[in-house]
């Protein structure tokens, strides 16, 4: 029996050239929109990153209930024990290796399944290693690139208010943080518990989440271990 589930694909593109193949929706009667999505990435001194997604789903009136979301990982050295998920503030405990994406996980919404005509916001967060690399243009700089989740074009409708926000290490000055290819929408000082961080953001108010929105940032290696 074909499993009925919704597939989201996260593609985290690194300088190493990692690339995931978009997943397919198992059943073809999914029809939903994502009015808003925010992706936050907090870089760590050891080269790991904490990634936090807030994804607002709005299921169509005739759409299949959204019961499972598959999310790709940048590489297979991930730990499900470092992952957390909730929907509308209610914790979800069932996160497994994906059976549809070669390198990814599936989040089961269980009792929080989004019914036809319903809506809900999924928060998914995880920590994963080896996401910060040597910058190719300046040996004193580090480099980070990422692309947030996208969805099957046959299932998603409408546009998305998309934010991608990356927080650099404490102690780095705003004018030291450089964009790669895609200019920042804004750059601010963020007061974090471990010290002030520069937060850089990219805003796509009318994004079509059927393909990659890659962004990149370079910053001094100062503070990297």
Secondary structure, DSSP 8 states (H G I E B T S, - for coil): -----EEEE-----TT---------SSTT--EEEEEEEEEEEE-TTS-EEEEEEEEEEE-TT---B-EEEEE-SSS---GGG-EEEETTEEE--EEE-SSSSSEEEEE-GGG-B-TT-EEEEEEEEEES---EE-SS-TTEEEEEEE--EE-TTTEES-EEEEEEEE--TT--GGG-EESSS--SEEEEEEETTEEEEEEEEEEEEE-TTS--EEEEEEE-TT--
